[in-house]
Amino acid sequence: MRRFLTILLLAATLLAGGCSLSRTRIREADAVVSLTVDRQLTCHQADRCATPSPLVDAAKEANTASTADKPVHVATLLEDGEQAMAARINLIRAATQTIDVQTYIWEQDDAGKLVLDELIQAARRGVHVRILADQLFSFGDPGLLATLARASDNLEVRLYNPTFHSARTPPLEFAAGILCCFYKFNQRMHNKLIVVDDLIGITGGRNYEDRYFDWDGSFDYIDRDVMVGGPAAKTMGASFDQFWTHKRSIALTHLHDVNRELLADTDDPRHWLPPTYEHPERVAQIVSDAEDPDWLDDRIIRSTLRMNRIEYLSDLPGKTDEPKRREARTLTRHIMGLVRNAKSEIVLQTPYLVMSKPAQKIFDRLHAQPTPPRIVVSTNSLASTDAFAVYALSYKHRKRYLTDYGFEIYELKPHPANADIDALENPSTALVTPPLAATGSGSGRSRRSSGGRASYGAVQPSESSGFLSAGSRSRRGARHRPAPLSTEGIRFGLHAKSIVVDDTFAMVGTHNFDPRSDHYNTESGVIIYDKRFSDRLRDSIMQDTEPGNAWVIGPREKKIPVLSSVNEFIGDVSERLPFFDLWPFRYATSYELKPGCIPMRWTDPRFFECYEPVGDFPEVDVSLKLIYTRMITAFGSSAAGIL
């Protein structure tokens, strides 16, 4: 085995061409870019022919009204995929000076191509555009990146933490990256950010891929962004600069495969051309909406709130280099502080319910208080998640969450009643699953009343894992698919990462409240200290816990006293084992509200009268995924930090 691993590492290093390129090759590629870059300028006005934008105007007004002692901000929840895409397009077209974009995933589907094209057109107007994407799940086509390097002399693209200084990571290099430099390879840039002119920015859960904007017709997510205008936008810009100048952010000409593409055709005249879309009518509609003042007013401006205190926080790049530095984990520490000081209620929404050790201690102390705060958790079920490996660890610790921490857990149904109507009305023509069947769960009720609701297909990389997701999928090959269902229709999964504490503090960002977010990935988010905003966010999360949208997790009813107690004892022992947790009869299971009953907490004495058990994995078809889930529950608890 040692010999095999050595050969594997050497082979991957040879394939990658060593760790870094020579200065000569970098200079040669830089020269090619300089000679062949597209220098066309489509605008000669001082404002770069920017499109008027009510979103930017509101941010400018907030900036003007701000003082050093009393900042003024405007903030808008973007919970609908249409809102989120239209807002981005509107801001890009309104830019006059700079656009900075930071992301974890960038796919070349309709959403990815549309935003990329809009950014290139902005660069050709004279706006300075910078794109920083995590290498592992972004672009992945050296030819495309070579084209982007020459698309405009106002456009710069860098990849964060590339494996062996390459844009693509084949399976052999992927394995070698784990073996040779685990901590560096495992630390990914999970931040998502777009900042325009240091005036207004958007952060939250969305990457650049169809599934984040209601454009995938088979598996859509529920996600959330927040758009902030005012002084906090400058903090967003400063955070981007920290990442942009960090040693792990690598220019395209420094990447082996992109460098080869550039030097192979030194006089290549190819430049960026308008993309071809799979659904051009959908793209045209969203572009039209982004330019329509009435649409913007109805869907975005009316839900914008004016407030004072907003903080944008981000972990430092290279988080695992100096993990003991307090500022390296700024966002994580701040979230922990908010939770630790909760008095009455915590409402948490996370795709992956896997608690880090510090979080476990905090929730344990809160529950031990004489009057513990109520803790509501909205998360994924096995039927709704595309990260079954992570779900398995959550499933393993259900009893701890219920009894030790007092969690009220609600797991999203794959066909929730509040599914976004836009996603249901615009299914893809290339679906594996048929349109929504009469399952009794997909009413198509829009969530626009609270700002809309985002959803996105999940047949590609899962954010939960730096390893399992990436290793199970090539960029153009096999997809990371969720467990098959016994029901038909468009599936929805949860991807939003938010928390509300005591109806006073609210956080929207990229942090999944799990060990990976705590210790490995860099994360970012906005903390908003405004009760109106907190109430809106809380209402949105609580919608996802309603009976038509989620199953309740509760203890099994003890119908046979002795056998039930024996089963619980064996289950407790099995759960505490790091390996061989094989006991199939768990303490808790999923419940559905009975007709004629009103919702209640699992601690209510009448719970079993009004709730029907529906099994541990409702609506999941018996498959290898279910077997894998059981296996990871049994053997994978030590991998929580990686997953």
Summary of the structure (lengths in Angstrom):
residues: 643
radius of gyration: 24.4
end to end distance: 24.5
largest distance: 82.8
contacts: 2354
relative contact order: 0.14
helix: 40%
strand: 18%
